[in-house]
């Protein structure tokens, strides 16, 4: 069970030609009882690399995830 999590998305919005941007950045801070740092890092990296949204939108998503 996640005790507390906060995620913030930052994208560059629309390009000058009106197209959606091709990148976005997520910041995640989470407090998860009984989850060690290595497991958290592995899960976060897997989520970043296999994000279904980025695949559908054909965009690059970067993730800054920290266990707090």
C-alpha positions as CSV (number, residue, x, y, z in Angstrom):
1,X,0.0,0.0,0.0
2,X,1.3,3.4,-0.9
3,X,1.1,5.7,2.0
4,X,1.7,8.9,0.1
5,X,2.6,9.7,-3.4
6,X,2.8,12.9,-5.4
7,X,3.3,13.1,-9.1
8,X,3.8,16.2,-11.2
9,X,3.8,16.2,-15.0
10,X,5.6,18.9,-17.0
11,X,5.3,18.9,-20.8
12,X,6.4,21.5,-23.3
13,X,2.8,21.8,-24.4
14,X,2.2,22.6,-28.1
15,X,4.9,23.3,-30.5
16,X,4.8,26.4,-32.6
17,X,3.0,24.6,-35.4
18,X,0.2,23.4,-33.1
19,X,1.4,19.8,-32.8
20,X,1.6,18.3,-29.3
21,X,5.1,18.2,-27.8
22,X,7.1,15.1,-28.2
23,X,8.4,15.0,-24.6
24,X,7.2,15.1,-21.0
25,X,8.8,14.9,-17.6
26,X,7.3,13.3,-14.5
27,X,8.3,13.9,-11.0
28,X,7.3,11.3,-8.4
29,X,7.8,11.4,-4.7
30,X,6.4,8.4,-2.8
31,X,6.3,6.9,0.6
32,X,5.7,3.2,0.5
33,X,5.9,1.1,3.7
34,X,8.2,-1.9,3.6
35,X,9.6,-1.1,0.1
36,X,13.3,-0.8,-0.1
37,X,15.1,1.7,-2.4
38,X,16.4,-0.9,-4.9
39,X,13.0,-2.3,-5.5
40,X,11.5,1.2,-5.8
41,X,14.2,2.2,-8.3
42,X,13.6,-1.0,-10.4
43,X,9.9,-0.5,-10.5
44,X,10.2,3.2,-11.4
45,X,12.7,2.4,-14.2
46,X,10.4,-0.3,-15.6
47,X,7.4,2.1,-15.5
48,X,9.5,4.8,-17.3
49,X,10.7,2.4,-20.0
50,X,7.4,0.6,-20.6
51,X,4.9,3.4,-20.2
52,X,1.9,2.6,-22.4
53,X,1.0,6.3,-22.7
54,X,4.3,7.2,-24.2
55,X,4.0,4.3,-26.7
56,X,0.5,5.4,-27.8
57,X,1.5,9.1,-28.1
58,X,5.0,8.2,-29.5
59,X,6.6,10.5,-27.0
60,X,9.6,10.4,-24.7
61,X,8.8,10.4,-21.0
62,X,11.4,11.0,-18.3
63,X,10.9,10.1,-14.7
64,X,12.5,11.6,-11.6
65,X,11.3,9.2,-8.9
66,X,12.4,9.3,-5.3
67,X,11.3,7.3,-2.3
68,X,10.7,9.6,0.6
